[in-house]
Amino acid sequence: MKSTFTPSLLALTLAACSQSPAAPVREGAPDSAVRMVMPAGEALPGVREALSEPTWAAAPEAQSARYGHPGETPLVSVTCREGVLVVTRHAAAPVGAQALFALVGREGILRLPVDATSVPGQRGYLWQGTIAASDARADVMRGPFTGTLPGAGMIKVSAGSAIGDVISRCRSAAPVAVPVPTDTNQTTE
């Protein structure tokens, strides 16, 4: 009697032999890890392209400039408000914290007092401080500088025309202080 079981068994045996061997498991790798092939030339999700450099970009109204990678949250931003530069370091700050944001560049050193501040449109608290646009120490932001902030690390910021324009426009828009008149007709007895 001829068995129909033999061709089925033969087919299963051939199918098992034609499968590729199991990939070797690396020591310390999870048992269920699966190795995937990434398409060549495609950036990994969440990883910026290697050629992307952070730069300064001006807002359309030219009253603020942002430093960072295009399309991402800025690292630093500077906004002019009535002759005062508002400097924001876009890094998480603990509620109620205060620190000095040390900016060191060709034009000198600026130790800017910053506070943990709730910024509209941002989640949590960010570091923010102010300096008069007329203060010569603000010129450190015109050239390349490094900025260090406790808990937020150090950033290297390149020079850019956008930040220089914001500082210049803010200086020219600053309210002029009117001198207090002094009475010269006073006599002393």
Secondary structure, DSSP 8 states (H G I E B T S, - for coil): ---SHHHHHHHHHHHHHHS-------TT--TT-------TT---TT---TT---EEEE-TTSSEEEEESTTS--SEEEEEETTEEEEEEEEE--TT-EEEEEEEETTEEEEEEEEEEE-TTSSSEEEEEEEETT-GGGGGGGS-EEEEETTTEEEEE---HHHHHHHHHHHHHS---------TT----
